[in-house]
Amino acid sequence: MTTQAMPKKTLRLVIHGRVQGVFFRDSMRREAQMLGIAGWVRNRSDGTVEAAVQGESADVDAIARWAHRGPQHAQVERVEIEPHEGSYTRFEVIG
């Protein structure tokens, strides 16, 4: 019997609130590495943080939950979550 690899779950997150200047991106990178998540995170000019996260469904759900809290000094107001396309091999901070 052959076991099929589960398809990766990929989401795009846009995090609103006090999320820039509080080490959100680097904290998310560390969290992603602990969970085995691939993708990217970046600051946007409107003051939000945007991320693409890809991995096993439970791990992607875990980092989405983390994004609602963020690092210690962040004040997350809301997180937009939508399905996303792409293929990633590691997690990186961009832009």
N, CA, C and O atoms as a CHARMM CRD file, in Angstrom:
* protein
*
  380
    1    1 MET  N      0.84100  -1.18900   0.00000 PROA 1      0.00000
    2    1 MET  CA     0.00000   0.00000   0.00000 PROA 1      0.00000
    3    1 MET  C      0.88400   1.25000   0.00000 PROA 1      0.00000
    4    1 MET  O      1.80400   1.37700   0.80900 PROA 1      0.00000
    5    2 THR  N      0.59300   2.14900  -0.90400 PROA 2      0.00000
    6    2 THR  CA     1.37000   3.37800  -1.00500 PROA 2      0.00000
    7    2 THR  C      0.67200   4.48500  -0.22900 PROA 2      0.00000
    8    2 THR  O     -0.53800   4.67500  -0.34400 PROA 2      0.00000
    9    3 THR  N      1.45500   5.21200   0.56400 PROA 3      0.00000
   10    3 THR  CA     0.85300   6.34600   1.26700 PROA 3      0.00000
   11    3 THR  C      1.09300   7.59800   0.44500 PROA 3      0.00000
   12    3 THR  O      2.22800   7.93300   0.10500 PROA 3      0.00000
   13    4 GLN  N      0.02300   8.26900   0.13900 PROA 4      0.00000
   14    4 GLN  CA     0.11400   9.51200  -0.60400 PROA 4      0.00000
   15    4 GLN  C      0.50800  10.63100   0.35800 PROA 4      0.00000
   16    4 GLN  O      0.02400  10.68300   1.48900 PROA 4      0.00000
   17    5 ALA  N      1.37200  11.51100  -0.08500 PROA 5      0.00000
   18    5 ALA  CA     1.70300  12.68800   0.71900 PROA 5      0.00000
   19    5 ALA  C      0.47300  13.58200   0.76800 PROA 5      0.00000
   20    5 ALA  O     -0.16700  13.83700  -0.25300 PROA 5      0.00000
   21    6 MET  N      0.15800  14.04300   1.94000 PROA 6      0.00000
   22    6 MET  CA    -0.97700  14.95600   2.06900 PROA 6      0.00000
   23    6 MET  C     -0.64500  16.25200   1.34100 PROA 6      0.00000
   24    6 MET  O      0.47800  16.74800   1.43200 PROA 6      0.00000
   25    7 PRO  N     -1.60900  16.79500   0.62900 PROA 7      0.00000
   26    7 PRO  CA    -1.32400  18.07400  -0.03600 PROA 7      0.00000
   27    7 PRO  C     -1.05100  19.14800   1.01100 PROA 7      0.00000
   28    7 PRO  O     -1.64100  19.15700   2.09100 PROA 7      0.00000
   29    8 LYS  N     -0.15900  20.03000   0.66600 PROA 8      0.00000
   30    8 LYS  CA     0.17400  21.12900   1.57200 PROA 8      0.00000
   31    8 LYS  C     -0.97800  22.12800   1.60200 PROA 8      0.00000
   32    8 LYS  O     -1.65400  22.35500   0.59900 PROA 8      0.00000
   33    9 LYS  N     -1.17800  22.70700   2.75500 PROA 9      0.00000
   34    9 LYS  CA    -2.16500  23.77700   2.89700 PROA 9      0.00000
   35    9 LYS  C     -1.41700  25.09800   2.78500 PROA 9      0.00000
   36    9 LYS  O     -0.37000  25.27600   3.40800 PROA 9      0.00000
   37   10 THR  N     -1.95000  26.02200   1.99400 PROA 10     0.00000
   38   10 THR  CA    -1.29900  27.31800   1.79800 PROA 10     0.00000
   39   10 THR  C     -2.31000  28.42600   2.04500 PROA 10     0.00000
   40   10 THR  O     -3.39200  28.44300   1.45900 PROA 10     0.00000
   41   11 LEU  N     -1.94000  29.34800   2.92200 PROA 11     0.00000
   42   11 LEU  CA    -2.80200  30.48100   3.24100 PROA 11     0.00000
   43   11 LEU  C     -2.04000  31.78900   3.09200 PROA 11     0.00000
   44   11 LEU  O     -0.81800  31.83900   3.23800 PROA 11     0.00000
   45   12 ARG  N     -2.78700  32.84200   2.79800 PROA 12     0.00000
   46   12 ARG  CA    -2.25000  34.20600   2.82600 PROA 12     0.00000
   47   12 ARG  C     -2.87300  34.89300   4.03600 PROA 12     0.00000
   48   12 ARG  O     -4.08900  34.86200   4.22800 PROA 12     0.00000
   49   13 LEU  N     -2.02400  35.50900   4.84000 PROA 13     0.00000
   50   13 LEU  CA    -2.47700  36.21500   6.02900 PROA 13     0.00000
   51   13 LEU  C     -2.14200  37.69400   5.88500 PROA 13     0.00000
   52   13 LEU  O     -1.06100  38.04600   5.41300 PROA 13     0.00000
   53   14 VAL  N     -3.05700  38.55000   6.28700 PROA 14     0.00000
   54   14 VAL  CA    -2.77000  39.98300   6.41000 PROA 14     0.00000
   55   14 VAL  C     -3.12200  40.35000   7.84400 PROA 14     0.00000
   56   14 VAL  O     -4.27800  40.26300   8.25800 PROA 14     0.00000
   57   15 ILE  N     -2.10800  40.76200   8.59000 PROA 15     0.00000
   58   15 ILE  CA    -2.26500  41.01200  10.01400 PROA 15     0.00000
   59   15 ILE  C     -2.34700  42.51900  10.24000 PROA 15     0.00000
   60   15 ILE  O     -1.46400  43.26900   9.82600 PROA 15     0.00000
   61   16 HSD  N     -3.41500  42.94800  10.89800 PROA 16     0.00000
   62   16 HSD  CA    -3.67800  44.36200  11.16000 PROA 16     0.00000
   63   16 HSD  C     -3.45000  44.66300  12.64000 PROA 16     0.00000
   64   16 HSD  O     -3.62200  43.79600  13.49700 PROA 16     0.00000
   65   17 GLY  N     -3.06400  45.89600  12.92200 PROA 17     0.00000
   66   17 GLY  CA    -2.86300  46.33700  14.30000 PROA 17     0.00000
   67   17 GLY  C     -1.48200  46.94300  14.44900 PROA 17     0.00000
   68   17 GLY  O     -0.88900  47.41800  13.48100 PROA 17     0.00000
   69   18 ARG  N     -0.97000  46.92100  15.69100 PROA 18     0.00000
   70   18 ARG  CA     0.40600  47.39600  15.91500 PROA 18     0.00000
   71   18 ARG  C      1.31300  46.19700  15.68400 PROA 18     0.00000
   72   18 ARG  O      1.65100  45.46900  16.61700 PROA 18     0.00000
   73   19 VAL  N      1.70400  46.00100  14.42600 PROA 19     0.00000
   74   19 VAL  CA     2.43200  44.79100  14.04400 PROA 19     0.00000
   75   19 VAL  C      3.76100  45.09000  13.34700 PROA 19     0.00000
   76   19 VAL  O      4.48900  44.16800  12.97900 PROA 19     0.00000
   77   20 GLN  N      4.07900  46.37500  13.16600 PROA 20     0.00000
   78   20 GLN  CA     5.39200  46.73000  12.62700 PROA 20     0.00000
   79   20 GLN  C      6.20500  47.38300  13.73000 PROA 20     0.00000
   80   20 GLN  O      5.66600  48.12100  14.55500 PROA 20     0.00000
   81   21 GLY  N      7.50300  47.11100  13.74300 PROA 21     0.00000
   82   21 GLY  CA     8.37800  47.65900  14.76500 PROA 21     0.00000
   83   21 GLY  C      8.30700  46.90800  16.08100 PROA 21     0.00000
   84   21 GLY  O      8.76700  47.40700  17.10700 PROA 21     0.00000
   85   22 VAL  N      7.72800  45.69700  16.06000 PROA 22     0.00000
   86   22 VAL  CA     7.59600  44.88600  17.27700 PROA 22     0.00000
   87   22 VAL  C      8.18400  43.48100  17.07100 PROA 22     0.00000
   88   22 VAL  O      7.83300  42.54200  17.78600 PROA 22     0.00000
   89   23 PHE  N      9.08400  43.34900  16.08300 PROA 23     0.00000
   90   23 PHE  CA     9.73500  42.07600  15.75400 PROA 23     0.00000
   91   23 PHE  C      8.74000  41.01100  15.29300 PROA 23     0.00000
   92   23 PHE  O      8.96000  39.81900  15.50900 PROA 23     0.00000
   93   24 PHE  N      7.63500  41.44500  14.65300 PROA 24     0.00000
   94   24 PHE  CA     6.62400  40.49400  14.19600 PROA 24     0.00000
   95   24 PHE  C      7.19700  39.54500  13.14800 PROA 24     0.00000
   96   24 PHE  O      7.01700  38.33000  13.23300 PROA 24     0.00000
   97   25 ARG  N      7.89400  40.11600  12.14900 PROA 25     0.00000
   98   25 ARG  CA     8.38700  39.27700  11.05500 PROA 25     0.00000
   99   25 ARG  C      9.39400  38.24600  11.54300 PROA 25     0.00000
  100   25 ARG  O      9.28600  37.06800  11.20200 PROA 25     0.00000
  101   26 ASP  N     10.37200  38.67400  12.33800 PROA 26     0.00000
  102   26 ASP  CA    11.38000  37.73100  12.80700 PROA 26     0.00000
  103   26 ASP  C     10.77300  36.70200  13.75800 PROA 26     0.00000
  104   26 ASP  O     11.15800  35.53300  13.73900 PROA 26     0.00000
  105   27 SER  N      9.83200  37.13400  14.58200 PROA 27     0.00000
  106   27 SER  CA     9.15700  36.19600  15.48700 PROA 27     0.00000
  107   27 SER  C      8.35900  35.17100  14.68800 PROA 27     0.00000
  108   27 SER  O      8.33600  33.99100  15.03500 PROA 27     0.00000
  109   28 MET  N      7.70400  35.62300  13.61500 PROA 28     0.00000
  110   28 MET  CA     6.94500  34.69300  12.77900 PROA 28     0.00000
  111   28 MET  C      7.88400  33.72400  12.07300 PROA 28     0.00000
  112   28 MET  O      7.56000  32.54600  11.92300 PROA 28     0.00000
  113   29 ARG  N      9.04100  34.20600  11.63900 PROA 29     0.00000
  114   29 ARG  CA    10.02000  33.32500  10.99600 PROA 29     0.00000
  115   29 ARG  C     10.44700  32.21600  11.96200 PROA 29     0.00000
  116   29 ARG  O     10.51000  31.04700  11.58000 PROA 29     0.00000
  117   30 ARG  N     10.73800  32.58400  13.20600 PROA 30     0.00000
  118   30 ARG  CA    11.13500  31.57400  14.19700 PROA 30     0.00000
  119   30 ARG  C     10.00800  30.58300  14.46700 PROA 30     0.00000
  120   30 ARG  O     10.24700  29.37900  14.56400 PROA 30     0.00000
  121   31 GLU  N      8.79000  31.08300  14.58800 PROA 31     0.00000
  122   31 GLU  CA     7.62600  30.21400  14.82200 PROA 31     0.00000
  123   31 GLU  C      7.44100  29.26500  13.63900 PROA 31     0.00000
  124   31 GLU  O      7.18500  28.07600  13.82900 PROA 31     0.00000
  125   32 ALA  N      7.56900  29.78500  12.42900 PROA 32     0.00000
  126   32 ALA  CA     7.41700  28.97000  11.22500 PROA 32     0.00000
  127   32 ALA  C      8.47000  27.86400  11.18200 PROA 32     0.00000
  128   32 ALA  O      8.16500  26.72500  10.83100 PROA 32     0.00000
  129   33 GLN  N      9.70100  28.20300  11.53900 PROA 33     0.00000
  130   33 GLN  CA    10.76400  27.19600  11.51600 PROA 33     0.00000
  131   33 GLN  C     10.49400  26.10100  12.54000 PROA 33     0.00000
  132   33 GLN  O     10.75200  24.92700  12.27400 PROA 33     0.00000
  133   34 MET  N      9.97800  26.47500  13.70900 PROA 34     0.00000
  134   34 MET  CA     9.65000  25.46300  14.72400 PROA 34     0.00000
  135   34 MET  C      8.54900  24.53000  14.23500 PROA 34     0.00000
  136   34 MET  O      8.56200  23.33800  14.54400 PROA 34     0.00000
  137   35 LEU  N      7.59500  25.06700  13.47200 PROA 35     0.00000
  138   35 LEU  CA     6.45300  24.27900  12.99600 PROA 35     0.00000
  139   35 LEU  C      6.72900  23.58200  11.66800 PROA 35     0.00000
  140   35 LEU  O      5.92000  22.76800  11.22200 PROA 35     0.00000
  141   36 GLY  N      7.85700  23.88900  11.03000 PROA 36     0.00000
  142   36 GLY  CA     8.13500  23.29800   9.72000 PROA 36     0.00000
  143   36 GLY  C      7.32200  23.93900   8.60600 PROA 36     0.00000
  144   36 GLY  O      6.97400  23.28400   7.62400 PROA 36     0.00000
  145   37 ILE  N      7.02100  25.22500   8.76400 PROA 37     0.00000
  146   37 ILE  CA     6.22500  25.97500   7.78600 PROA 37     0.00000
  147   37 ILE  C      7.15600  26.65300   6.78000 PROA 37     0.00000
  148   37 ILE  O      8.20400  27.18100   7.15200 PROA 37     0.00000
  149   38 ALA  N      6.76400  26.63400   5.50700 PROA 38     0.00000
  150   38 ALA  CA     7.49000  27.36500   4.46900 PROA 38     0.00000
  151   38 ALA  C      6.64900  28.56700   4.06100 PROA 38     0.00000
  152   38 ALA  O      5.45300  28.62700   4.34500 PROA 38     0.00000
  153   39 GLY  N      7.29200  29.53300   3.38500 PROA 39     0.00000
  154   39 GLY  CA     6.58400  30.71000   2.89600 PROA 39     0.00000
  155   39 GLY  C      7.39500  31.96300   3.12100 PROA 39     0.00000
  156   39 GLY  O      8.62400  31.93500   3.06500 PROA 39     0.00000
  157   40 TRP  N      6.70400  33.07400   3.37700 PROA 40     0.00000
  158   40 TRP  CA     7.39000  34.34400   3.55600 PROA 40     0.00000
  159   40 TRP  C      6.53000  35.28800   4.38600 PROA 40     0.00000
  160   40 TRP  O      5.33200  35.06900   4.56700 PROA 40     0.00000
  161   41 VAL  N      7.16900  36.34200   4.88600 PROA 41     0.00000
  162   41 VAL  CA     6.47700  37.39100   5.62600 PROA 41     0.00000
  163   41 VAL  C      7.12200  38.72400   5.27500 PROA 41     0.00000
  164   41 VAL  O      8.33700  38.79800   5.08900 PROA 41     0.00000
  165   42 ARG  N      6.30900  39.78200   5.18400 PROA 42     0.00000
  166   42 ARG  CA     6.84100  41.10600   4.86400 PROA 42     0.00000
  167   42 ARG  C      5.94900  42.19300   5.46400 PROA 42     0.00000
  168   42 ARG  O      4.76300  41.98200   5.71600 PROA 42     0.00000
  169   43 ASN  N      6.55200  43.35400   5.68300 PROA 43     0.00000
  170   43 ASN  CA     5.80100  44.54200   6.05400 PROA 43     0.00000
  171   43 ASN  C      5.19600  45.13600   4.79300 PROA 43     0.00000
  172   43 ASN  O      5.79000  45.07300   3.71600 PROA 43     0.00000
  173   44 ARG  N      4.00700  45.71400   4.93600 PROA 44     0.00000
  174   44 ARG  CA     3.38500  46.42400   3.82000 PROA 44     0.00000
  175   44 ARG  C      3.33800  47.90400   4.15400 PROA 44     0.00000
  176   44 ARG  O      3.35900  48.29300   5.32200 PROA 44     0.00000
  177   45 SER  N      3.27400  48.72600   3.11100 PROA 45     0.00000
  178   45 SER  CA     3.33000  50.17600   3.30300 PROA 45     0.00000
  179   45 SER  C      2.13900  50.71900   4.08300 PROA 45     0.00000
  180   45 SER  O      2.20700  51.82800   4.61300 PROA 45     0.00000
  181   46 ASP  N      1.04700  49.95600   4.16200 PROA 46     0.00000
  182   46 ASP  CA    -0.13500  50.43100   4.89600 PROA 46     0.00000
  183   46 ASP  C     -0.06500  50.11000   6.39300 PROA 46     0.00000
  184   46 ASP  O     -1.03000  50.34500   7.12100 PROA 46     0.00000
  185   47 GLY  N      1.06500  49.57900   6.85200 PROA 47     0.00000
  186   47 GLY  CA     1.23000  49.28600   8.27500 PROA 47     0.00000
  187   47 GLY  C      0.85200  47.88100   8.68000 PROA 47     0.00000
  188   47 GLY  O      1.01000  47.50600   9.84200 PROA 47     0.00000
  189   48 THR  N      0.34800  47.08800   7.72700 PROA 48     0.00000
  190   48 THR  CA     0.02700  45.69200   8.02600 PROA 48     0.00000
  191   48 THR  C      1.23600  44.81200   7.75400 PROA 48     0.00000
  192   48 THR  O      2.22500  45.25200   7.16600 PROA 48     0.00000
  193   49 VAL  N      1.14100  43.55600   8.19300 PROA 49     0.00000
  194   49 VAL  CA     2.13000  42.53400   7.86300 PROA 49     0.00000
  195   49 VAL  C      1.41500  41.48500   7.02800 PROA 49     0.00000
  196   49 VAL  O      0.31400  41.05500   7.37300 PROA 49     0.00000
  197   50 GLU  N      2.03700  41.07100   5.93000 PROA 50     0.00000
  198   50 GLU  CA     1.47000  40.06100   5.03700 PROA 50     0.00000
  199   50 GLU  C      2.36100  38.83200   5.06400 PROA 50     0.00000
  200   50 GLU  O      3.58500  38.94100   5.12300 PROA 50     0.00000
  201   51 ALA  N      1.74000  37.66300   5.02100 PROA 51     0.00000
  202   51 ALA  CA     2.51600  36.42300   5.02000 PROA 51     0.00000
  203   51 ALA  C      1.83700  35.37900   4.14600 PROA 51     0.00000
  204   51 ALA  O      0.61400  35.35800   4.00300 PROA 51     0.00000
  205   52 ALA  N      2.65500  34.52000   3.57100 PROA 52     0.00000
  206   52 ALA  CA     2.16700  33.30400   2.92600 PROA 52     0.00000
  207   52 ALA  C      2.74400  32.15400   3.73100 PROA 52     0.00000
  208   52 ALA  O      3.95100  32.10300   3.96700 PROA 52     0.00000
  209   53 VAL  N      1.88700  31.23000   4.15300 PROA 53     0.00000
  210   53 VAL  CA     2.32900  30.10800   4.98800 PROA 53     0.00000
  211   53 VAL  C      1.87500  28.80800   4.34500 PROA 53     0.00000
  212   53 VAL  O      0.74100  28.68900   3.88000 PROA 53     0.00000
  213   54 GLN  N      2.78800  27.82400   4.32800 PROA 54     0.00000
  214   54 GLN  CA     2.49400  26.56200   3.66200 PROA 54     0.00000
  215   54 GLN  C      3.06600  25.41300   4.47200 PROA 54     0.00000
  216   54 GLN  O      4.19700  25.47800   4.95200 PROA 54     0.00000
  217   55 GLY  N      2.28100  24.37600   4.61600 PROA 55     0.00000
  218   55 GLY  CA     2.75000  23.20000   5.34100 PROA 55     0.00000
  219   55 GLY  C      1.60500  22.24500   5.60300 PROA 55     0.00000
  220   55 GLY  O      0.55800  22.31500   4.95900 PROA 55     0.00000
  221   56 GLU  N      1.81700  21.34400   6.56300 PROA 56     0.00000
  222   56 GLU  CA     0.75700  20.42800   6.95900 PROA 56     0.00000
  223   56 GLU  C     -0.38600  21.25000   7.54000 PROA 56     0.00000
  224   56 GLU  O     -0.15600  22.28100   8.17200 PROA 56     0.00000
  225   57 SER  N     -1.60900  20.79800   7.32700 PROA 57     0.00000
  226   57 SER  CA    -2.78900  21.56000   7.72100 PROA 57     0.00000
  227   57 SER  C     -2.75900  21.98700   9.18900 PROA 57     0.00000
  228   57 SER  O     -3.02800  23.15000   9.49200 PROA 57     0.00000
  229   58 ALA  N     -2.44000  21.08000  10.09500 PROA 58     0.00000
  230   58 ALA  CA    -2.43800  21.41600  11.53100 PROA 58     0.00000
  231   58 ALA  C     -1.37900  22.46600  11.85000 PROA 58     0.00000
  232   58 ALA  O     -1.59500  23.33000  12.70000 PROA 58     0.00000
  233   59 ASP  N     -0.23400  22.39400  11.17000 PROA 59     0.00000
  234   59 ASP  CA     0.83900  23.36700  11.41600 PROA 59     0.00000
  235   59 ASP  C      0.46500  24.74400  10.87100 PROA 59     0.00000
  236   59 ASP  O      0.74100  25.76300  11.50400 PROA 59     0.00000
  237   60 VAL  N     -0.16200  24.76800   9.70000 PROA 60     0.00000
  238   60 VAL  CA    -0.61100  26.03600   9.12000 PROA 60     0.00000
  239   60 VAL  C     -1.68100  26.66200  10.01600 PROA 60     0.00000
  240   60 VAL  O     -1.67900  27.87400  10.23600 PROA 60     0.00000
  241   61 ASP  N     -2.59100  25.83600  10.52800 PROA 61     0.00000
  242   61 ASP  CA    -3.60500  26.34800  11.45100 PROA 61     0.00000
  243   61 ASP  C     -2.94900  26.90200  12.71400 PROA 61     0.00000
  244   61 ASP  O     -3.39700  27.91300  13.25600 PROA 61     0.00000
  245   62 ALA  N     -1.88800  26.24100  13.18400 PROA 62     0.00000
  246   62 ALA  CA    -1.19800  26.69700  14.39600 PROA 62     0.00000
  247   62 ALA  C     -0.53300  28.05300  14.17900 PROA 62     0.00000
  248   62 ALA  O     -0.59800  28.91400  15.05600 PROA 62     0.00000
  249   63 ILE  N      0.10500  28.25700  13.02600 PROA 63     0.00000
  250   63 ILE  CA     0.75300  29.56300  12.81000 PROA 63     0.00000
  251   63 ILE  C     -0.30100  30.64400  12.56100 PROA 63     0.00000
  252   63 ILE  O     -0.06800  31.80900  12.88400 PROA 63     0.00000
  253   64 ALA  N     -1.44400  30.28400  11.99800 PROA 64     0.00000
  254   64 ALA  CA    -2.52400  31.26300  11.84200 PROA 64     0.00000
  255   64 ALA  C     -3.03900  31.69000  13.22200 PROA 64     0.00000
  256   64 ALA  O     -3.31700  32.86800  13.44200 PROA 64     0.00000
  257   65 ARG  N     -3.16600  30.73800  14.14700 PROA 65     0.00000
  258   65 ARG  CA    -3.56000  31.09300  15.51600 PROA 65     0.00000
  259   65 ARG  C     -2.49900  31.98900  16.15800 PROA 65     0.00000
  260   65 ARG  O     -2.82800  32.96400  16.83300 PROA 65     0.00000
  261   66 TRP  N     -1.21600  31.65100  15.94100 PROA 66     0.00000
  262   66 TRP  CA    -0.13100  32.46800  16.48700 PROA 66     0.00000
  263   66 TRP  C     -0.23100  33.90000  15.95400 PROA 66     0.00000
  264   66 TRP  O     -0.01100  34.85500  16.69800 PROA 66     0.00000
  265   67 ALA  N     -0.56300  34.04900  14.66500 PROA 67     0.00000
  266   67 ALA  CA    -0.63900  35.37700  14.04600 PROA 67     0.00000
  267   67 ALA  C     -1.70300  36.25500  14.70900 PROA 67     0.00000
  268   67 ALA  O     -1.59500  37.48100  14.67400 PROA 67     0.00000
  269   68 HSD  N     -2.72400  35.64500  15.30900 PROA 68     0.00000
  270   68 HSD  CA    -3.74300  36.42400  16.01900 PROA 68     0.00000
  271   68 HSD  C     -3.19500  37.01900  17.31600 PROA 68     0.00000
  272   68 HSD  O     -3.76000  37.97900  17.84100 PROA 68     0.00000
  273   69 ARG  N     -2.09500  36.45700  17.83900 PROA 69     0.00000
  274   69 ARG  CA    -1.45400  36.99000  19.05000 PROA 69     0.00000
  275   69 ARG  C     -0.20300  37.77200  18.70000 PROA 69     0.00000
  276   69 ARG  O     -0.01400  38.90600  19.14200 PROA 69     0.00000
  277   70 GLY  N      0.66600  37.13700  17.88300 PROA 70     0.00000
  278   70 GLY  CA     1.93200  37.75100  17.51500 PROA 70     0.00000
  279   70 GLY  C      2.91300  37.74600  18.67500 PROA 70     0.00000
  280   70 GLY  O      2.65800  37.12600  19.70700 PROA 70     0.00000
  281   71 PRO  N      4.04200  38.44300  18.50600 PROA 71     0.00000
  282   71 PRO  CA     5.04100  38.51600  19.57100 PROA 71     0.00000
  283   71 PRO  C      4.55800  39.40400  20.71900 PROA 71     0.00000
  284   71 PRO  O      3.50000  40.02800  20.63600 PROA 71     0.00000
  285   72 GLN  N      5.33100  39.44700  21.76000 PROA 72     0.00000
  286   72 GLN  CA     4.93000  40.08800  23.01200 PROA 72     0.00000
  287   72 GLN  C      4.40600  41.51100  22.86400 PROA 72     0.00000
  288   72 GLN  O      3.38700  41.84400  23.46900 PROA 72     0.00000
  289   73 HSD  N      5.06300  42.35900  22.08600 PROA 73     0.00000
  290   73 HSD  CA     4.68800  43.77300  22.02800 PROA 73     0.00000
  291   73 HSD  C      3.70200  44.11400  20.90700 PROA 73     0.00000
  292   73 HSD  O      3.31600  45.27200  20.74600 PROA 73     0.00000
  293   74 ALA  N      3.30100  43.10700  20.13900 PROA 74     0.00000
  294   74 ALA  CA     2.31900  43.35900  19.07000 PROA 74     0.00000
  295   74 ALA  C      0.92400  43.52700  19.68000 PROA 74     0.00000
  296   74 ALA  O      0.61900  42.98600  20.74200 PROA 74     0.00000
  297   75 GLN  N      0.10100  44.28300  18.98300 PROA 75     0.00000
  298   75 GLN  CA    -1.31300  44.39800  19.34700 PROA 75     0.00000
  299   75 GLN  C     -2.10700  44.09700  18.07800 PROA 75     0.00000
  300   75 GLN  O     -2.41600  44.99100  17.29100 PROA 75     0.00000
  301   76 VAL  N     -2.42700  42.82600  17.90200 PROA 76     0.00000
  302   76 VAL  CA    -3.12300  42.38800  16.69400 PROA 76     0.00000
  303   76 VAL  C     -4.60300  42.72000  16.82800 PROA 76     0.00000
  304   76 VAL  O     -5.25400  42.33300  17.79900 PROA 76     0.00000
  305   77 GLU  N     -5.12500  43.44500  15.83900 PROA 77     0.00000
  306   77 GLU  CA    -6.55300  43.79400  15.83200 PROA 77     0.00000
  307   77 GLU  C     -7.37200  42.76200  15.07000 PROA 77     0.00000
  308   77 GLU  O     -8.44900  42.36200  15.51200 PROA 77     0.00000
  309   78 ARG  N     -6.85600  42.33500  13.92600 PROA 78     0.00000
  310   78 ARG  CA    -7.54800  41.30300  13.14800 PROA 78     0.00000
  311   78 ARG  C     -6.58900  40.69700  12.14600 PROA 78     0.00000
  312   78 ARG  O     -5.55500  41.27800  11.81400 PROA 78     0.00000
  313   79 VAL  N     -6.95400  39.51500  11.67200 PROA 79     0.00000
  314   79 VAL  CA    -6.15200  38.80000  10.67900 PROA 79     0.00000
  315   79 VAL  C     -7.07800  38.37100   9.54700 PROA 79     0.00000
  316   79 VAL  O     -8.05100  37.64800   9.76400 PROA 79     0.00000
  317   80 GLU  N     -6.76400  38.82500   8.34500 PROA 80     0.00000
  318   80 GLU  CA    -7.47800  38.34300   7.15900 PROA 80     0.00000
  319   80 GLU  C     -6.79300  37.06200   6.71500 PROA 80     0.00000
  320   80 GLU  O     -5.56600  37.00700   6.62700 PROA 80     0.00000
  321   81 ILE  N     -7.58400  36.03100   6.43400 PROA 81     0.00000
  322   81 ILE  CA    -7.02600  34.74100   6.01800 PROA 81     0.00000
  323   81 ILE  C     -7.75300  34.29900   4.75200 PROA 81     0.00000
  324   81 ILE  O     -8.98300  34.29900   4.69200 PROA 81     0.00000
  325   82 GLU  N     -6.96900  33.92300   3.74200 PROA 82     0.00000
  326   82 GLU  CA    -7.57100  33.40600   2.51100 PROA 82     0.00000
  327   82 GLU  C     -6.66100  32.34100   1.91900 PROA 82     0.00000
  328   82 GLU  O     -5.45900  32.33200   2.18300 PROA 82     0.00000
  329   83 PRO  N     -7.23300  31.43600   1.11300 PROA 83     0.00000
  330   83 PRO  CA    -6.39100  30.43500   0.43700 PROA 83     0.00000
  331   83 PRO  C     -5.38600  31.12900  -0.46600 PROA 83     0.00000
  332   83 PRO  O     -5.63600  32.22600  -0.96600 PROA 83     0.00000
  333   84 HSD  N     -4.25900  30.48500  -0.66600 PROA 84     0.00000
  334   84 HSD  CA    -3.18200  31.08900  -1.45600 PROA 84     0.00000
  335   84 HSD  C     -2.53600  30.01300  -2.30600 PROA 84     0.00000
  336   84 HSD  O     -2.59900  28.83100  -1.96700 PROA 84     0.00000
  337   85 GLU  N     -1.92200  30.40700  -3.39600 PROA 85     0.00000
  338   85 GLU  CA    -1.20300  29.50200  -4.29100 PROA 85     0.00000
  339   85 GLU  C      0.28900  29.72000  -4.13500 PROA 85     0.00000
  340   85 GLU  O      0.72300  30.77100  -3.66200 PROA 85     0.00000
  341   86 GLY  N      1.05700  28.75200  -4.52100 PROA 86     0.00000
  342   86 GLY  CA     2.50700  28.90400  -4.48600 PROA 86     0.00000
  343   86 GLY  C      3.15500  27.64300  -3.95000 PROA 86     0.00000
  344   86 GLY  O      2.49400  26.76600  -3.39400 PROA 86     0.00000
  345   87 SER  N      4.44600  27.57600  -4.13000 PROA 87     0.00000
  346   87 SER  CA     5.21500  26.44200  -3.63500 PROA 87     0.00000
  347   87 SER  C      6.47900  26.99400  -2.99600 PROA 87     0.00000
  348   87 SER  O      7.24900  27.70900  -3.63800 PROA 87     0.00000
  349   88 TYR  N      6.68300  26.66300  -1.74500 PROA 88     0.00000
  350   88 TYR  CA     7.78200  27.23900  -0.97900 PROA 88     0.00000
  351   88 TYR  C      8.60400  26.11200  -0.36000 PROA 88     0.00000
  352   88 TYR  O      8.07200  25.05800  -0.00800 PROA 88     0.00000
  353   89 THR  N      9.90100  26.34900  -0.23500 PROA 89     0.00000
  354   89 THR  CA    10.77300  25.32800   0.35500 PROA 89     0.00000
  355   89 THR  C     11.30300  25.73500   1.71500 PROA 89     0.00000
  356   89 THR  O     11.75100  24.88700   2.48600 PROA 89     0.00000
  357   90 ARG  N     11.25600  27.04500   2.02200 PROA 90     0.00000
  358   90 ARG  CA    11.70500  27.51900   3.32800 PROA 90     0.00000
  359   90 ARG  C     10.92600  28.76400   3.67700 PROA 90     0.00000
  360   90 ARG  O     10.16600  29.27300   2.85300 PROA 90     0.00000
  361   91 PHE  N     11.10500  29.26400   4.88700 PROA 91     0.00000
  362   91 PHE  CA    10.39300  30.47100   5.30800 PROA 91     0.00000
  363   91 PHE  C     11.38500  31.61700   5.37600 PROA 91     0.00000
  364   91 PHE  O     12.46500  31.48500   5.95200 PROA 91     0.00000
  365   92 GLU  N     11.01000  32.74300   4.78200 PROA 92     0.00000
  366   92 GLU  CA    11.93500  33.87300   4.78400 PROA 92     0.00000
  367   92 GLU  C     11.20600  35.19000   5.00100 PROA 92     0.00000
  368   92 GLU  O     10.02700  35.34300   4.68100 PROA 92     0.00000
  369   93 VAL  N     11.95900  36.13800   5.56100 PROA 93     0.00000
  370   93 VAL  CA    11.49400  37.51100   5.70800 PROA 93     0.00000
  371   93 VAL  C     11.87900  38.23700   4.42900 PROA 93     0.00000
  372   93 VAL  O     13.04900  38.23800   4.04500 PROA 93     0.00000
  373   94 ILE  N     10.91200  38.85100   3.76800 PROA 94     0.00000
  374   94 ILE  CA    11.20800  39.59200   2.53500 PROA 94     0.00000
  375   94 ILE  C     10.76400  41.03100   2.71200 PROA 94     0.00000
  376   94 ILE  O      9.92000  41.32800   3.55700 PROA 94     0.00000
  377   95 GLY  N     11.33000  41.92200   1.91800 PROA 95     0.00000
  378   95 GLY  CA    10.92600  43.31400   1.90800 PROA 95     0.00000
  379   95 GLY  C     11.01600  44.03400   3.23600 PROA 95     0.00000
  380   95 GLY  O     10.69200  45.21900   3.31900 PROA 95     0.00000
